Amino acid sequence: MACVLAMCGVPCSGKTSLGRILEQRMGWLFLDIDEIARQNGLQLIIDPSNSADATLRDRIRMDNVYDLLHIRVARELNRGISAIVVATYSRRERFNALQENVAIAGGELKVVRCVFTITDEEVQRRLELRDGDGGCVTIAHVRDVVNRFEDIVYPQLTVNTDTTESVDTIVDTILEYMKVQR
């Protein structure tokens, strides 16, 4: 049975970095919401200071990108291809849509939530490492997403990406979770 490993969490939590390492270790297809947006000419940067109308347009655009991601996930699962999906999933309804698409395609869903200690200094450091890549480019935007983040109600492994554990140890923990859960 094809499987989806959803890497979720607030911006700058290490989802993409861990997802890329897991892609190499597992040989699964890698699908990143930011890449899906770029491939379809859509911008994911949302300005929390926008007017209500602009915020609504931003939300609709984001929903469209998530829809494109979920369509791709379902298509790959129908072809028997397992995938690592990297997206914030800050709104529960977006995660529920992923869950529904995976179920309809007859796949299995596993979730890893990436967390870190959120300070302005740490967010700035992580933003600089991203060099403008990703949906959030300011501390204010990351804080905005954190403030409206809705926890996913689904069995999941939570990994802390700012611990003293090495990246290899975190990856091994995720791989063990995948093996035990399958």
C-alpha positions as CSV (number, residue, x, y, z in Angstrom):
1,M,0.0,0.0,0.0
2,A,1.3,3.4,-0.9
3,C,1.9,5.8,2.0
4,V,2.1,9.5,2.6
5,L,4.4,10.9,5.2
6,A,3.1,14.4,6.0
7,M,5.7,16.7,7.5
8,C,3.8,19.5,9.1
9,G,4.5,22.3,11.6
10,V,4.9,26.1,11.8
11,P,7.2,27.9,9.4
12,C,10.9,27.4,10.0
13,S,10.4,24.2,12.0
14,G,12.6,22.1,9.7
15,K,10.0,20.3,7.7
16,T,11.7,20.8,4.3
17,S,15.2,20.0,5.6
18,L,14.1,16.8,7.2
19,G,11.8,15.9,4.3
20,R,14.7,16.2,1.9
21,I,16.9,13.9,4.0
22,L,14.0,11.4,4.3
23,E,13.5,11.6,0.5
24,Q,17.1,10.5,0.1
25,R,16.9,7.8,2.7
26,M,13.5,6.4,1.8
27,G,13.5,7.0,-2.0
28,W,10.0,8.4,-1.9
29,L,8.6,11.2,-4.0
30,F,9.1,14.7,-2.4
31,L,6.2,17.1,-2.6
32,D,6.6,20.6,-1.0
33,I,3.8,23.1,-0.9
34,D,6.3,25.9,-1.7
35,E,7.5,24.1,-4.8
36,I,3.9,23.4,-5.9
37,A,3.1,27.1,-5.6
38,R,6.2,28.1,-7.6
39,Q,5.5,25.5,-10.3
40,N,2.0,26.9,-10.7
41,G,3.0,30.6,-10.6
42,L,1.4,31.2,-7.3
43,Q,2.9,33.3,-4.5
44,L,2.5,31.9,-0.9
45,I,3.7,35.0,0.9
46,I,0.8,36.4,2.9
47,D,1.1,39.8,4.6
48,P,-0.7,39.7,8.0
49,S,-1.1,43.5,7.8
50,N,-3.3,43.3,4.7
51,S,-6.9,44.5,4.5
52,A,-9.7,42.0,5.0
53,D,-10.3,41.7,1.3
54,A,-6.6,41.1,0.6
55,T,-6.5,38.5,3.4
56,L,-9.5,36.7,1.9
57,R,-7.8,36.7,-1.6
58,D,-4.6,35.3,0.1
59,R,-6.5,32.6,1.8
60,I,-8.3,31.6,-1.4
61,R,-4.9,31.4,-3.2
62,M,-3.5,29.3,-0.4
63,D,-6.5,27.0,-0.6
64,N,-5.9,26.6,-4.3
65,V,-2.2,25.6,-3.7
66,Y,-3.3,23.1,-1.1
67,D,-5.9,21.7,-3.5
68,L,-3.1,21.3,-6.2
69,L,-0.9,19.5,-3.7
70,H,-3.7,17.2,-2.6
71,I,-4.6,16.4,-6.3
72,R,-0.9,15.5,-6.9
73,V,-0.8,13.3,-3.8
74,A,-4.0,11.4,-4.8
75,R,-2.6,10.9,-8.4
76,E,0.7,9.5,-7.1
77,L,-1.0,7.2,-4.6
78,N,-3.3,5.9,-7.3
79,R,-0.1,5.0,-9.2
80,G,1.2,3.2,-6.2
81,I,3.9,5.9,-5.4
82,S,4.6,6.8,-1.8
83,A,5.3,10.5,-1.0
84,I,6.7,12.8,1.5
85,V,4.4,15.9,1.7
86,V,5.8,19.1,3.3
87,A,3.3,21.8,4.3
88,T,2.5,23.8,7.3
89,Y,-1.2,22.6,7.7
90,S,-1.9,25.6,10.0
91,R,-5.6,25.2,9.3
92,R,-7.2,21.9,10.4
93,E,-9.5,21.8,7.3
94,R,-6.5,21.7,5.0
95,F,-5.2,18.7,6.8
96,N,-8.6,17.0,6.8
97,A,-8.6,17.5,3.0
98,L,-5.3,15.7,2.8
99,Q,-6.6,12.9,5.0
100,E,-9.7,12.5,2.8
101,N,-7.6,12.4,-0.4
102,V,-5.3,9.8,1.0
103,A,-8.2,7.6,2.1
104,I,-10.0,7.9,-1.2
105,A,-6.8,6.9,-3.0
106,G,-6.5,3.9,-0.7
107,G,-3.2,5.1,0.8
108,E,-1.9,5.2,4.3
109,L,-1.2,8.5,6.1
110,K,1.6,9.1,8.7
111,V,2.2,12.4,10.3
112,V,5.4,14.0,11.7
113,R,4.9,17.4,13.4
114,C,8.1,19.5,13.5
115,V,8.4,21.9,16.5
116,F,11.1,24.2,17.8
117,T,11.4,26.8,20.6
118,I,10.1,30.0,18.9
119,T,12.0,33.1,19.8
120,D,12.6,36.1,17.5
121,E,16.3,35.3,17.4
122,E,15.8,31.7,16.4
123,V,13.2,32.5,13.8
124,Q,15.5,35.2,12.3
125,R,18.4,32.7,12.2
126,R,16.2,30.1,10.5
127,L,14.8,32.7,8.0
128,E,18.4,33.6,7.1
129,L,19.2,30.0,6.5
130,R,16.3,29.8,4.1
131,D,17.5,32.8,2.2
132,G,14.0,33.9,1.1
133,D,12.8,30.4,0.2
134,G,9.5,29.4,1.7
135,G,6.2,31.1,2.4
136,C,7.3,33.2,5.4
137,V,10.0,35.7,5.1
138,T,9.6,37.8,8.2
139,I,9.4,37.2,12.0
140,A,6.0,38.9,12.0
141,H,4.6,36.5,9.4
142,V,5.9,33.4,11.3
143,R,4.4,34.8,14.5
144,D,1.1,35.3,12.7
145,V,1.0,31.7,11.5
146,V,2.0,30.5,15.0
147,N,-0.8,32.5,16.6
148,R,-3.5,31.0,14.3
149,F,-2.0,27.5,14.1
150,E,-4.6,24.8,14.7
151,D,-3.3,21.5,16.1
152,I,-4.0,18.5,14.0
153,V,-6.1,15.9,15.7
154,Y,-4.5,12.8,14.3
155,P,-1.9,10.3,15.6
156,Q,1.5,11.8,15.0
157,L,5.1,11.8,15.9
158,T,6.4,15.1,17.2
159,V,10.1,15.9,16.7
160,N,11.8,18.9,18.2
161,T,14.3,20.3,15.7
162,D,16.2,22.5,18.2
163,T,17.3,19.8,20.6
164,T,20.8,18.6,21.2
165,E,20.0,15.5,19.1
166,S,21.7,15.3,15.7
167,V,19.7,15.5,12.5
168,D,20.6,11.9,11.9
169,T,19.0,10.9,15.3
170,I,15.8,12.8,14.4
171,V,15.7,11.1,11.0
172,D,16.3,7.7,12.6
173,T,13.4,8.4,15.0
174,I,11.1,9.2,12.1
175,L,12.2,6.1,10.2
176,E,11.6,3.9,13.2
177,Y,8.1,5.5,13.6
178,M,7.4,4.7,10.0
179,K,8.5,1.1,10.4
180,V,6.5,0.6,13.6
181,Q,3.4,2.2,12.2
182,R,3.3,0.3,8.9
